[in-house]
Amino acid sequence: MNPQTIRSMNEEDRLQRLEQALSAKHLICSSEGTITAFPPILRRPYRIYGLCLMLCRRGSFDFRLNGREGSAHEGETLFAPENATIEVTNCSPQLAVHVFAFHVEPIRDIMGNLALSMYPYTELSAETCHVWHTGEEDELLQYIALLDDTLKHGQELFNSFEQKLLLIGLTYRLCSIYSRKLVNRSSNLSHKNETFIHLVDLIEQHYRKERGVEFYADKLCLSPKYLSNLSKAISGYTVQELVFKAIVREAIMQLKNTQKTVLEISEELNFPNPSYFGTFFRKQTGMSPLQMRRNEGK
């Protein structure tokens, strides 16, 4: 059997695995390398239950993303938003593309406000599509290659933890790429997004003590109403909701990764007493702090 036939069989296997993973909505769905065609599931409207990257390494492909037509060419990456509907409509004969999709939920509680709010996929602008040449495609592929390797190890003891850490690293890299793109714009939208970045940075510094919009508005020399409207328009969350998300994220991290008591955690997060903290936590997460701790392996 010649090497070309072996490569073709390998790609056929990988296409089949990708089709099955997308159909089953696996945590990670990857082409595990470049492919020269898309699986059938992506050639018809498909709703992505996570985030999806399509890195075009050679040739080009056309697509329909949430009803909008677009195309990606050699050296460009398509960033498909969470819960978007995508359909690949045409491919060039010399296509080589790397497809990678992953769910956000398993890492959402671990990620900071900046990543949650500055997602490349939160529709921060009215762009007609999400395609551009980042200049960092090779670095993204390094993350993806490491994640692809974890797919070979199944349910091994530490494999799921490694996957989460790698997914967090990849997501932060994507957020970094996207925030640079936004800040470098010369439009009024760029100024608003730059203000928003400063806001979430302030929240990361002060959320343990400062929970009112007035504090953050004063720091940014803005009116509370204007800042609240800006935050809601950009991220879909009010300033207070972003603060609460930061508190909950820190509380979950402490509950799952330390032996601190609920009293100690509530004091560290400046709640007047454990009961008040427990009421707040249940309202935000649907479970008590102790229930969250008991669910640490899930």
Steps between C-alpha positions, in 0.01 A plus 500: 500500500653833399535796744230704321244221552596477869455876539160484327383220728622694802306808393189294429518361855547847647208640301281220631611564860434872457154430358418273794636746758301791357187288480539388862596852616821385667697735724771518231439445129815509289615406152829397672702658225424658163224359284426561132120481533240571764291224659139478376360645824671832425377504139147566623380744771656390829459666838827519691445433870841641585759711320649405167821595319563421137861579410544512124852384422463478122235585242169649614144418604167683500252481784174631641525609866174595672358576158793716387716402205877500536823338386836410649825478305851367560643639824161610636296361788123482534388557860148355526308632805358288777158361405534630145363319196756435229491338158800454270369570151804460275869397511789554262666186353827563687338550843688417821322603820523420870167482685480525878190549718459487877241558770539793737289382794766276664738797528256791530514512883880496502550782254521862606265786423728624225480175309128456565423850383758550227428171328589512135154354460271735695407707195672816622457657158278478198761345272363315202715199585768385739791435265844652517870428483615520862870443438487245781357199319810290568474571874131407499585174327753419771225516761272296277768234441538453877124471536486252214749287689270484804230344279716186481495445876127474563397486866847479651519649849652840427400532135183703559690745722767543234232563238339772710832675561587490131153626405539788743838586349359486147201714596717766663716510189188550287380776732838669477491489121149639488555777756800624300283506190233704678735746667688565176187625329473875458121516527278608790427131556868451577491772766198339666664159498821644641294652782336164553839328522602751768175428684551126518862554600381718791244236596773235513695723740218609730209253486569362849417836658327722244167382357323821401506656155572841655852395605596383150332795330696739722828322417424539127368857535163399358144517625364175648213497249733540200736229625214260568356556152842454341566176688158359415532595132843342459488188716132445572572540874461795734797615707355336810443173314866500394604560862274217617648268236849578630393425859331174402799393291737559793266324743471194275877486459547511878230240564640257245871549550558587867405368841377841619171500688194685372557750783857564387396544137213732590733715712761511225233623257376756753155361573356595841441134593492148346120505482498812283772349282304175467184683393695702242679191369181296466328782314790523253568128447187313603680305773651560843878535551514151655304349211749661262787350696344154490463535122871580454564193286215569260 
